[in-house]
Amino acid sequence: MEQEKKLFGFSKNVFFAGLVSFFMDVSSEMIYPLVPLFLVTVLGVNKSTIGLIEGIAESTASLLKAFSGWFSDRIGKRKGLMLAGYSISTLSRPVIALAGSWQQVLASRFIDRLGKGIRTAPRDAIIAESSDSTNLARSFSFHRSMDTLGAVVGPAIALVLLQRNNDYKLVFFGSMIPGVIAVLIIAAFIREKTQAPLPPAERPRLTLKHFDGKVRFFILIATLFALGNSSDVFLVLRAEQLGIPVMVIPAVYLMFNLVYSLTAIPAGIAADKFGKKRLILLGFVLFTALYYGFAVARSASEIWVLFALYGLFMGLTEGIQKAFLATIIPPDFKATAFGVYATAVGLAALPASLIGGLLWDSFSPSATFYFGASTAALSTLLFIILILSMKVRREPLAPTS
């Protein structure tokens, strides 16, 4: 069997999936850091409503992630669902560009996340199936790095357009162009392995019964962590509250994504070499500290440092958590597992953002971040318990010297 040619050390599917995410994130991140500012300064929306918008958009759409993953495993197809998901997200851009109320902004965010819900699990399954077991973390981290590099370019374009025209709608309409490019790359370059549909008796069901205790416990930990990880719009609002000018907000977000992008691949290489669990644990500890930092911050200079540390946290955990999950799930249920994981984490976004907004309005901005630091600390403790339990299970099987 002829070995597949690689591009920059990655399989073609992994490389082009990364390129797709680059262009889609250019599109998304031209908009995302501006949404809370648009809602507050143009539409006069309060923080609780912003939390509601983000929570509904993320959580409702996340219901599709498990279904999409299960459906992908059931029919043995990935590319079509991936193409549909990215196309739907691109079609959300004109909705926000024409929005005159917060309900229309909610509709745009929902459509965008709907597309994400459809595409995420099949795309992750393509990456896992196109990678060797020895470089899973590297492949997923490359994807996250490309995704986040797009999140560097997107705010940079938004910053230039705002400085020249100070027109939100121009940025929103312009974000369609990279989205269309992402869709065309999928159509032209992504290739999936042809798989015959499984016999009816062997087709996966949408249930957790396919997964053992360690998979379920890890999904529980990730969900608890997500409960305190409220929408990034609150980080943007905190930056503005502590003196970062509105026109500079895209630059802060650009810096965050630049750090994320630059650290993701080295973190993936380190995870493959030294262990995925260690990198995830380090990320959890870092998040606990930086959310505490957002709670007690008093100046704009502190915000710049905290956003840089947030980028480091994302580089250490985002792709590596998926790579770790890929090592503990049954091979026939990859897309289902990625879908269940994404759905569980995504569903936590609704209460996370609602709690974040209510704490901000009812108590103080700091309360939002104290809550996040507390749930992260508890998640860290539970992850340590998971690591120890996995070690105990292996020890009786280890050969004695």
Long-range contacts (C-beta under 8 A, 24 or more apart in sequence): 10-139, 10-142, 11-130, 11-131, 11-139, 12-130, 12-189, 12-191, 13-126, 13-127, 13-130, 13-190, 13-191, 13-192, 14-127, 14-130, 14-131, 14-139, 14-142, 14-143, 15-142, 16-185, 16-186, 16-189, 16-190, 17-123, 17-126, 17-127, 17-143, 17-190, 18-142, 18-143, 18-145, 18-146, 18-147, 19-146, 19-185, 19-189, 20-86, 20-182, 20-185, 20-186, 20-190, 21-143, 21-146, 21-147, 21-150, 21-182, 22-146, 22-147, 22-149, 22-150, 22-153, 22-182, 23-150, 23-178, 23-179, 23-181, 23-182, 23-185, 24-86, 24-89, 24-90, 24-147, 24-150, 24-178, 24-179, 24-182, 25-147, 25-148, 25-149, 25-150, 25-151, 25-154, 26-150, 26-151, 26-153, 26-154, 26-157, 26-175, 26-178, 27-89, 27-90, 27-93, 27-150, 27-154, 27-175, 27-176, 27-177, 27-178, 27-179, 27-182, 28-89, 28-112, 28-150, 28-151, 28-154, 28-175, 29-150, 29-151, 29-152, 29-153, 29-154, 29-155, 29-158, 29-253, 29-257, 30-154, 30-155, 30-157, 30-158, 30-171, 30-172, 30-174, 30-175, 30-178, 31-93, 31-96, 31-154, 31-158, 31-171, 31-172, 31-175, 32-154, 32-232, 32-253, 33-155, 33-158, 33-236, 33-249, 33-250, 33-253, 34-158, 34-162, 34-168, 34-171, 34-249, 34-250, 35-96, 35-105, 35-109, 35-233, 36-233, 36-236, 36-237, 37-236, 37-240, 37-246, 37-249, 38-105, 38-168, 39-102, 39-105, 40-237, 41-246, 42-168, 43-100, 43-101, 43-102, 43-105, 45-102, 46-361, 47-234, 47-237, 47-357, 47-360, 47-361, 48-354, 48-357, 48-358, 48-360, 48-361, 49-102, 49-357, 50-231, 50-233, 50-237, 50-353, 50-357, 51-230, 51-231, 51-234, 51-353, 51-354, 51-355, 51-356, 51-357, 51-358, 51-360, 52-353, 52-354, 52-357, 53-102, 53-105, 53-106, 53-109, 54-109, 54-231, 54-233, 54-349, 54-353, 55-231, 55-349, 55-350, 55-351, 55-352, 55-353, 55-354, 56-106, 56-109, 56-110, 56-350, 57-106, 57-109, 57-110, 57-112, 57-113, 58-113, 58-231, 58-346, 58-349, 58-350, 58-353, 59-346, 59-347, 59-348, 59-349, 59-350, 60-110, 60-113, 60-350, 61-110, 61-113, 61-114, 61-115, 61-116, 61-117, 61-346, 62-113, 62-117, 62-342, 62-343, 62-345, 62-346, 62-347, 62-349, 63-117, 63-343, 63-346, 63-347, 64-114, 64-117, 64-118, 64-343, 65-117, 65-120, 65-121, 65-338, 65-339, 65-340, 65-342, 65-343, 65-346, 66-121, 66-206, 66-336, 66-339, 66-340, 66-342, 66-343, 67-206, 67-339, 68-117, 68-118, 68-119, 68-120, 68-121, 68-122, 68-335, 68-339, 69-120, 69-121, 69-122, 69-125, 69-335, 69-336, 69-337, 69-338, 69-339, 69-340, 69-342, 70-204, 70-205, 70-206, 70-335, 70-336, 70-339, 72-121, 72-122, 72-125, 72-335, 72-336, 72-339, 73-125, 73-203, 73-204, 73-332, 73-333, 73-334, 73-335, 73-336, 74-197, 74-198, 74-203, 74-204, 75-197, 76-194, 76-195, 76-196, 76-197, 76-198, 77-122, 77-192, 77-195, 78-122, 78-123, 78-125, 78-126, 78-192, 78-335, 79-122, 79-126, 79-186, 79-190, 79-191, 79-192, 81-118, 81-119, 81-122, 82-119, 82-122, 82-123, 82-126, 82-186, 82-190, 83-183, 83-186, 83-187, 83-190, 84-115, 84-118, 84-119, 85-115, 85-116, 85-117, 85-118, 85-119, 85-120, 85-122, 85-123, 86-115, 86-119, 86-179, 86-182, 86-183, 86-186, 87-115, 87-183, 88-112, 88-114, 88-115, 88-118, 89-114, 89-115, 89-116, 89-119, 89-179, 90-115, 90-176, 90-179, 90-180, 90-182, 90-183, 91-115, 93-172, 93-173, 93-175, 93-176, 93-179, 94-173, 94-176, 96-172, 97-169, 97-172, 97-173, 98-169, 117-342, 117-346, 120-338, 120-339, 120-342, 121-335, 121-336, 121-338, 121-339, 121-342, 122-335, 124-322, 124-334, 124-335, 124-338, 124-342, 125-334, 125-335, 125-338, 126-190, 126-192, 128-326, 128-334, 128-338, 129-193, 129-334, 133-327, 134-272, 135-272, 136-272, 136-323, 136-326, 136-327, 137-268, 137-269, 137-271, 137-272, 137-276, 137-279, 137-319, 137-320, 137-323, 137-324, 138-265, 138-268, 138-269, 138-272, 139-268, 139-323, 140-268, 140-319, 140-320, 140-322, 140-323, 140-326, 141-264, 141-265, 141-267, 141-268, 141-269, 141-271, 141-315, 141-319, 141-320, 141-323, 142-264, 142-265, 142-268, 142-319, 143-319, 144-260, 144-264, 144-268, 144-314, 144-315, 144-318, 144-319, 145-260, 145-261, 145-262, 145-264, 145-265, 145-315, 145-319, 146-261, 148-257, 148-260, 148-261, 148-264, 148-311, 148-314, 148-315, 149-257, 149-261, 150-178, 151-253, 151-257, 151-260, 151-261, 152-254, 152-257, 152-258, 152-261, 154-178, 155-250, 155-251, 155-253, 155-254, 155-257, 156-250, 156-254, 158-250, 159-247, 159-250, 159-251, 159-254, 162-247, 162-250, 163-247, 198-332, 202-332, 204-332, 204-333, 204-336, 206-336, 208-340, 210-330, 210-333, 210-336, 210-337, 211-329, 211-330, 211-333, 211-337, 211-340, 212-328, 214-328, 214-386, 214-389, 214-390, 215-325, 215-328, 215-329, 215-337, 217-382, 217-386, 217-389, 218-324, 218-325, 218-328, 218-386, 219-340, 219-341, 219-344, 220-344, 220-382, 221-379, 221-382, 221-383, 221-386, 222-321, 222-341, 222-344, 222-345, 222-379, 223-344, 223-345, 223-347, 223-348, 224-348, 224-375, 224-378, 224-379, 224-382, 225-284, 225-287, 225-375, 225-376, 225-379, 226-344, 226-345, 226-346, 226-348, 226-349, 226-352, 227-348, 227-351, 227-352, 227-355, 227-375, 228-291, 228-352, 228-371, 228-372, 228-373, 228-374, 228-375, 228-376, 228-379, 229-287, 229-352, 229-372, 229-375, 229-376, 230-352, 230-353, 230-355, 230-356, 230-357, 230-368, 230-372, 231-349, 231-352, 231-353, 231-356, 234-353, 234-356, 234-357, 234-360, 234-365, 234-368, 234-369, 235-294, 235-307, 235-310, 237-360, 237-365, 238-294, 238-297, 238-303, 238-365, 238-369, 239-300, 239-303, 239-307, 241-365, 242-297, 242-298, 242-299, 242-300, 242-302, 242-303, 243-299, 243-300, 244-300, 244-303, 252-303, 252-304, 252-307, 253-307, 255-304, 255-307, 255-308, 255-311, 256-307, 256-308, 256-310, 256-311, 257-311, 258-311, 259-308, 259-311, 259-312, 259-315, 260-311, 260-312, 260-314, 260-315, 260-318, 261-311, 261-315, 262-315, 263-311, 263-312, 263-315, 263-316, 264-314, 264-315, 264-318, 264-319, 266-315, 267-315, 267-316, 267-319, 267-320, 268-319, 268-320, 268-323, 271-320, 271-323, 271-324, 276-320, 276-323, 276-324, 276-327, 277-324, 277-383, 277-387, 277-390, 279-316, 279-317, 279-320, 280-316, 280-317, 280-320, 280-321, 280-324, 280-383, 281-380, 281-383, 281-384, 281-387, 282-316, 283-313, 283-316, 283-317, 283-320, 284-317, 284-376, 284-379, 284-380, 284-383, 285-380, 286-312, 286-313, 286-316, 287-313, 287-317, 287-372, 287-376, 288-373, 288-376, 288-377, 288-380, 289-373, 291-369, 291-370, 291-372, 291-373, 291-376, 292-369, 292-370, 292-373, 294-369, 295-366, 295-367, 295-368, 295-369, 295-370, 295-373, 296-366
